[in-house]
Amino acid sequence: MTKRFSSPRLVVSAKLTAFAQTAFAVAIALNVWVNPSLAGDPFRDREPHQIGDQTEAAFKAIFQQGNYPAADRYLEQALSKEPNEPLAYAMKASLAYGNKDWAKLDTYSQKTLETGQKLIPTDPLRGNLYTAVGHFLEGAVVITRQGTVNGVPQALGRLRQVYEYLDKAEVISANDPELNLIKGYMDLLLAVNLPFASPDQAIRRLEQNAAPGYLVDRGIALAYRDLKRYPQSLEYVNRAIKTTSDNPEIYYLKAQILKQLGQKEKSQQIIQEAIANFDKALTKKSQLPGDLVKQIERERRSAVSLKNP
């Protein structure tokens, strides 16, 4: 296992920051239907697991619609009605991270770990998976409180436990879509932050076995963006837009890709298209966390400054 952590500071800072922002991100008046009474497992079309209606609705609110206030409302109901569902606590931890609420991040990271461990006897696949996620989130707490340099030794121990429990889950069901979505995102973060690592295996994991598809496409678009492979990144972000066209975050991602591509190709037309996508994301800024809105606005101003320099 130690070969996975040959550059601990780089791996820890990249994984703990980016994963929190992207996988459970990191991260809402509903614009497409979400009916909790009809909700089910958001990962599996066959042999669904017992996840909980409110948790599933919150998942869709965040990742399909980019609607954080609605997601928070669903999660509050989930904590009351579905207190044994670790995904609910993981999403609460992600929202706390995005809001820089470190006390809540600590609380919900612990609850993710605890509920994951309690789930192992009845659902060993998801129990081991969310025990891994819980250890990961607790590593994020360490980094947040102690900083990258001081927190690395303890966080590194957490990361070893992350992969220990992910491996246990993989033994149970190597092709499970929920497992492969989370592990695929983690592996991509390693690949784009370590110069000797290849992202191809992680991308194949997502494409072949992960679900839901809109998060698969989004994850691969993020990976290609960070690898500066902008045409491939645009292909996948456009695929994600087809299935999550009401999510302002997907237009923000497209704007980032276009801005980088426009700079690379010195194309005013592409820069203008990037600005248009920043604007489209901002039309639903009431759905997004305040800090994220400020970040989008900063990046839009940066794109505008590139016009006719």
BELKA-V632846 format. One record per backbone hydrogen bond with DSSP energy under -1.0 kcal/mol. CO is the residue of the C=O (numbers start at 1). NH is the residue of the N-H. Records with the same first field share a line. If there is no record, write none. Layout:
CO = NH  NH
This chain:
1 = 4
2 = 5
7 = 11
8 = 12
9 = 13
10 = 14
11 = 15
12 = 16
13 = 17
14 = 18
15 = 19
17 = 21
18 = 22
19 = 24
35 = 38
36 = 39
49 = 51
52 = 56
53 = 57
54 = 58
55 = 59
56 = 60
57 = 61
58 = 62
59 = 63
60 = 64  65
61 = 67
67 = 71
68 = 72
69 = 73
70 = 74
71 = 75
72 = 76
73 = 77
74 = 78
75 = 79
77 = 81
78 = 82
82 = 85
86 = 90
87 = 91
88 = 92
89 = 93
90 = 94
91 = 95
92 = 96
93 = 97
94 = 98
95 = 99
96 = 101
97 = 100
100 = 102
101 = 105
102 = 106
103 = 107
104 = 108
105 = 109
106 = 110
107 = 111
108 = 112
109 = 113
110 = 114
111 = 115
112 = 116
113 = 117
114 = 118
115 = 119
119 = 123
123 = 127
124 = 128
125 = 129
126 = 130
127 = 131
128 = 132
129 = 133
130 = 134
131 = 135
132 = 136
133 = 137
134 = 138
135 = 139
136 = 140
137 = 141
138 = 142
139 = 143
140 = 144
141 = 145
142 = 146
143 = 147
147 = 151
148 = 152
151 = 155
152 = 156
153 = 157
154 = 158
155 = 159
156 = 160
157 = 161
158 = 162
159 = 163
160 = 164
161 = 165
162 = 166
163 = 167
164 = 168
165 = 169
166 = 170
167 = 171
168 = 172
169 = 173
173 = 176
176 = 180
177 = 181  211
178 = 182
179 = 183
180 = 184
181 = 185
182 = 186
183 = 187
184 = 188
185 = 189
186 = 190
187 = 191
188 = 192
190 = 194
194 = 197
199 = 203
200 = 204
201 = 205
202 = 206
203 = 207
204 = 208
205 = 209
206 = 210
212 = 216
213 = 217
214 = 218
215 = 219
216 = 220
217 = 221
218 = 222
219 = 223
220 = 224
221 = 225
222 = 226
223 = 227
224 = 229
225 = 228
229 = 233
230 = 234
231 = 235
232 = 236
233 = 237
234 = 238
235 = 239
236 = 240
237 = 241
238 = 242
240 = 244
244 = 247
247 = 250
248 = 252
249 = 253
250 = 254
251 = 255
252 = 256
253 = 257
254 = 258
255 = 259
256 = 260
257 = 261
258 = 262
259 = 263
260 = 264
261 = 265
262 = 267
267 = 271
268 = 272
269 = 273
270 = 274
271 = 275
272 = 276
273 = 277
274 = 278
275 = 279
276 = 280
277 = 281
278 = 282
281 = 284
282 = 285
284 = 287
285 = 288
287 = 68
289 = 293
290 = 294
291 = 295
292 = 296
293 = 297
294 = 298
295 = 299
296 = 300
297 = 301
298 = 302
299 = 303
300 = 304
301 = 305
303 = 306
304 = 307
